[in-house]
Amino acid sequence: MDLFLSLTPLIVVVVGVVGLKKSAKWVSLVAMVYTMVLSVLYFKTEVFEVIRQTKIGIIEGSKMVYMIWAAFLILNMLIHTGAMDRIKEIIAELTLDRRKQIIIVAFCFGGFLEGVAGAGTPAAVAGPFLMALGLPALEAATAALIFNGIAAALGAAGLTTIGGFSPFLSTQGAEAVQEMMNTVPYLAKVAAPTAIDVDATIMNISMATSFIQFFGALICPALVLFVLYGKKAFDKEIACFAVFVGFVYGISLVIIGTFLGAEFPTICAGIFSLLASVLYIKLFNRSTETPEDFKLVLDENAEKSSMSAWSAVATYLILMVVLPSVRFFAPRWFIGLGFAVWIGTTMAFVCFVGSIILKATPSMPKYAKESLFSVVGALIAMAALLALANLMKVTGMLTIIATALAEVTGGLYPAFAAIIGSLGSFVAGTTTGSNIMFSALHAKACTILGLSIPVVFAAQSAGGALGNMICTNNVVAACTTVGLKNSEGIVMRKVFKPICILWTLYAVLALIYVYILLPNLPVVLK
């Protein structure tokens, strides 16, 4: 009964949004109220605690909507000033092929954004960017969500890995260390270790995560094109381009994740794949003809923009510089306001600077008001869903679900670690939150089964990233930023096939790494 009732809040959300095709705004409110009642009556949670967690969720949801508003602000300013029209011309000069534009903007640029900021930034920026280029809103949201499922495992400047697993690793004392020495692969730096070397163990987790992510990155560009357009999307040219960009992205993850750690893989993968895609097009695809079905159509009667290229792209270029600068060098108190707050504030500031360059500062209040009206519906959904997530955590519902899954899987547990990671992200809204929630569960399973903890943690993190594709919070955010109303269920169904393919791939890879290639990847003790 505990397991069934723990699942019911998720069932309400999925059935309401996907099955009944109702607006996430109203489904999330119903699910939140139901979860509050369930928490008090069945899980015996204090009413005060239920109210407190609901309040925290509403506040955090409001912060997320603030970030979405800032993304809208940039988009509206670029559209109204004509900068987006000039950007279309710039991209058209590089390639008229929508398929390549999707990969460049959502995969490469979106990956970079996830690397420096995380917290749904790719969907908030890359999705509207694609739509402004002329891509239908549904395709833009779908592409941004699927690609984010690759980037998030080592995203947010390493926060998903470092912040996700360090709280557990750093609190393990001598007794826990002794148990690990008797059951799991370890490397002791001293004769009688009493603690885990967190930095060294995080390096091993980062490496194992990048090994899993390499194959996801390799197939993801082609997978997205197949989801959007089916078999007709592929010819020899686009197949080569998709595999090449995916390989560059994936090998960048492996090299940086293995030798430098968790902070930089996704940042570097985004930059390197972006540069590689531009270079590839200039060297190999300049003279090729784009099929009509996938060609960006420009209005031939429209006047050519007189705006300079640098002025048009200045806002995005500044964003690419300022976001990582703030992430690594801003005062701790500012970062401590929360990811959604510092990212939203940074984007709003960059938008203001961009308005100066584009001579649009007097119109900023109008753009801000227009953007605010666009996110009102998302505020209700995000606040309710985050409140629901908090309640499921404090009542133990998530732990009940994950523990039940762990008990029935046995030696196949590493394969299901990715599913558990996705479950955490689906509810909590972030890979980091999923990693924090389930690291202790995975470590206990590893000590029972004698498995490599870093490899299982890597499967958890990779699966947690996939969960971002179907996380209701992210889907609401993606739909809101591209102007899709009451379409969350359609988007979730659209991304379900690719997430199943990637789940299967990661499950197989987790088993191969745990039992064949990396069975002795250790927890490092000191």
Secondary structure as UniProt FT lines:
FT   HELIX           2..14
FT   HELIX           15..19
FT   HELIX           24..41
FT   HELIX           47..81
FT   HELIX           83..94
FT   HELIX           98..102
FT   HELIX           103..109
FT   HELIX           110..116
FT   TURN            119..120
FT   HELIX           121..132
FT   TURN            133..134
FT   HELIX           137..151
FT   HELIX           152..154
FT   HELIX           156..158
FT   HELIX           159..169
FT   TURN            170..171
FT   HELIX           174..183
FT   STRAND          186..188
FT   HELIX           198..229
FT   HELIX           230..233
FT   HELIX           236..259
FT   HELIX           265..284
FT   TURN            286..287
FT   HELIX           292..294
FT   TURN            300..301
FT   HELIX           309..329
FT   HELIX           332..335
FT   TURN            336..337
FT   HELIX           339..357
FT   TURN            358..359
FT   HELIX           361..363
FT   HELIX           364..394
FT   TURN            395..396
FT   HELIX           397..409
FT   HELIX           410..412
FT   HELIX           413..428
FT   HELIX           431..449
FT   HELIX           453..470
FT   HELIX           472..481
FT   TURN            482..483
FT   HELIX           488..512
FT   HELIX           513..517
FT   TURN            519..520
FT   STRAND          523..525
//
